[in-house]
Amino acid sequence: MLRELFKKGKTLFSFEFFPPKTEKGWNELYKTIRTLSGLNPDYVSVTYGAGGSTRDNTHKLVLKIRAELGIDVVAHLTCVGTTKEEILNILNTYDKEGIHNILALRGDIPPVLKDHPSPYKDFPHASDLVAFIKEHFPHMCVGAAAFPEGHPETPNRLKEMEYLKEKVDTGVDFLVTQLFFDNRDYYDFCERCRLTGIDVPIVAGIMPITNPNNMQRMAELAAGMRYPAKLLKSLARAGGNSEGFFGAGVHWAAEQIRDLLDNNVPGIHIYTLNNSRAALAIANALGVENFTRL
């Protein structure tokens, strides 16, 4: 379990994948996962949507990765549109299959539940889901989300840290941050966590910018995310050169990771968008064939 890996004191490397919507997407994803497994990540995570088919695909992908590649997997679970009975059934299946690492998230409300009076049903907050998991499966390692640049629904930054502390106190073993592009935001966030009494490992979430569309999509999904001026200048110099843009984005991410490694962070989580190219380029920029050498 991740809880034990963090105790070793080494910076853990991980990748995040999401279940695709098409058969072609599944074939490409399997290729990506097999390719990135060659970088020897300490674990991978699989996202989880609010729709039934998406959830089923998450479960299938989690079990397939574990069975075929033998890599530790962190399975995402969300509160939205979920009952206690459903969560209990999922956790029972994971427990029997040896999946003991869970990332408990509140989750975004999908369009299909936008007008629902109680879209979060039995779990109004992520802390409720964490507490439920720990009550029924105390041996499981449970992670939760963190927001270095601030939670979009909590503008009061003092209250934000209080709420995060309450969530951690329900049984959170580690935190994974939303993506960020300035490491100073991460370091400041970690210091504020320590001052609040939060002492669990805080994994740094990194997403390399690979093209302008990818950049716009990130800005839409991660409300409040900040693009440093130096990063924008670097990307602007690429002009309409797609390879130049990709190279600038990868270089920025690699330099972020280099600095994080120098500061002995507990973990680095790369949001892959189901593509192996950027992660492979980052490893090359760091001068390693796989992440076990870092």
N, C-alpha and C positions, 0 to 999 in steps of 0.2 A: 504493500500500500504506500501511497505517497507520503503518509505521515512518517513512515520509517525512512524513506528516501531523503526527506528534508533534514533529518537528524544527522546525516552524513556530512553536512556542511558544504557540499559541492553545489554549484549552480546547476539546477535542472533545466533541460531544454525540452520543449514540447511543441506540438503542432495542433492546430484546430481544423477540423473538417465539418462539413454539413452534408446531410443527405440530399442528393440531387433529385430533380423532379422527372427526369427522363431516363430511358434505358441507356442512351448514349452517354448521358452524364454519369451513370453508375459505372460504366466500363472505363471511362476516363478517370473517375475517382479511384478505382482500384489500382490503376496504373500509377497514379500520383502517390497513393499510400505506399505501394511497394517500393517506388523510387525513393521516397523520403525515409522509409525505414532503413535505407542504407546509410543515413546520417546518424543512426543510432540514437534516436530521441529517448529520453527517459520515460515519456508517456505521450499519448495523444488524447485529444478530447473530441467528442462528437456532439454537435448542437441538437436542439430539440425544439420543435415548433408546437403550435397550439392545435394544429389539425391532426385528425386521427391517422391518416396515411403517413404523414411526416413523422409522427411518433413511432409508428410501427417500423419505418425505415431506419430511424435512429437505433432502435433496439437490435434490428438485424445487423446493422453496420458495426455496432459495439461488439456484438458476439462474434462476428466474422473476423474482425481485427484481432480480437483476443485469441480465437481458436487457430487462425491461420498464420498469424505473424508473431504471436506470443508477446505482444507489446502491452504494457499496462495501459488501460483505457479509463478515462474519466468520462462518465456518462452525464450529460446535462439533463436536468429535470426542471420544469417550470411550474409555477403556481396557476397560471392562467388556464381557465377552462378545465380544471382537474379536481377530482374528488379524492377523499382519503382512501376510498376503496381502490380506485384506479392506481394511485401511487403505491399502495401497499402491494398490489399484484405485480407491478413493475419491479419493485424492490425485491420481492420474493424471487422473481425470475433471475434478476441480476445476482442475488446472493447465492443461489444454487449454481450459477455458471461462473462463480468466482470473480464477479465484477463488484468491487468494494469501494470504488472511488466515485463520488457523486459531486457534481457542481449544481448547487441549489440556487435557482434564479426566480425572480418574480415573473419576468417575461413581459413582452409587449403584447397589448391586446390586438388580435388579428381583426381584419375587417368583418369577418363573420360574427364576431362577438362584440362589435363596437357598441351596439345599442342594448346589449344584455344588461339587466339590472345588477347582476353579480358575476362579472366575468372571471373573478378569481375564486369563486365558489368557496371551498373549504380552507383556502390558504390566502388570506388577504395580503400577507407580506412574506418575503423570502424567509424571514426569521421563523415564521410558522411552519414552513416546509422543513427547515433545518431541524427544528425541535421535534417534528414528527419523525424524521429519519432517525435521529438519535434516540428517540424513545423506543422505536421498534427494532432498530439495527445499530445498537451503540458501538459495535465494532467497525462500522463503516467510517471511511475518511470523507469528510464533507467540506467542500470549498464553497465560496460565495464571491460575488462580484464586488469590485471597488472602483471608484471613479476619481483619479488623481486631479482632474480638472473640475471636479464637482458634479454631484448628482443632478441631472436636469430637473428633477421634481422637487429638489430641496435647495432653494436659493440661500437659505440661512446656513452658512458653512459651520457654525458652531453646533447647530442642531444636527447637521449632517453627520458629524463625527459622533455625536451622542447616539444617533440611530444605528450607525455602523457598529459601535461598541455593544449596543444591545443585541444586534444580530450575531456578532462574534460570540457573545456570552451564552447564546443558546446552544453552542456546540460546534462552531465553525473551526476547522483545522487549518485552513489556509485561505488566502484571498488571491484572486486574479484580477488585474486591473483592466479597465477599458483601455483601448489603444491611446497612445500619446506620442507626440513628436519632439518634446523637449524633456530631457531627463531631469531637469531641475524640478519640473512639476511632480515627477515621481518621487524624487528624494524628499521634497518638502512634504508631500503627502505621507510618506513613511514616517517622517519625524513627527508630524501631527498625530499619526496613529499611536506612536509610542507615548506621546504626551497624554493621550486619552486612555492609555492602559491597554492598547491592542498590541499583543506581542506574538501573533501568529505570522508565519511566512507570508510575504506579499510578493506574488509573482508579477513581473512586468510584462504587460501585453504590447507586442510590437506588430504593426502591420505595414509592410513596405508598400509604398506607392508605386504602381507599375504602369499606369496610363491615366490620362485625364478623366476618363469615365469612372475609373476606380476611385480617383480622388474625389470627384463630385459625390459619388455614392457614399463614401465614408462620411463626408460632411453632412449628408442628409440623415444617415443612421445614427451618428454619434453627436447628439445635440450638445453644443457648447465646446466642441473640440477646437483646439487652437492650432493653426498652422503657423509656425515661426516664420518671420520674414526671410531669414537666411535660406530656409527650405524652399520657400516660394521663388526666391531669386535663382536658386540652383535649378529648379524645374523650368523656370522661364527661359533660362539660357539654352535649354534643349530645343526651344521653338517647336516646330512641327516634326522634329526628328523623334520617332517613336522609340528607337533604340536608345537615343540619348536621354529621353525622359525616363525610360526604364532604368538605365544605368544610374541616373541621378537619384532616383527613389531608392534603389537598392543600396547605393553608397551611403545615403543618409541613415537607413536602417542598420547597416553594418556598423557604422560609427556609433550609433546609439548602443548597440549590443556590445561593442568593444569597451565602451565606457562603463556599461552596467557590469560587465565581467570584472573590470578593474576595481569596481566597488563591491565585489563579492555579493551580489544580490542573490536571493535564494532560488530564483527561477526566472526564465525567459520564455514566454509563450508567444509563438509566431502564428498570427492569423493568416492562413495560407490561401483562403478563398478557393480551396480545392485545386490549387495549381502548384506544381513543384518548382517551377523555374526560378522564382525569386528566392526561395529558401536555399536552393542549390547555389545560386549566385552569391548569397550572403556567406555561406560556408566557404566558398572560394575566396571572397574578399577578406575573410578572417584568416585565410591561409591554412585551412584544415580540410581533411577528407570527410571527417565526421565529427560530431559534437562531443564525443567522449574524450577528445584530445584537448578540449578547452577547460 
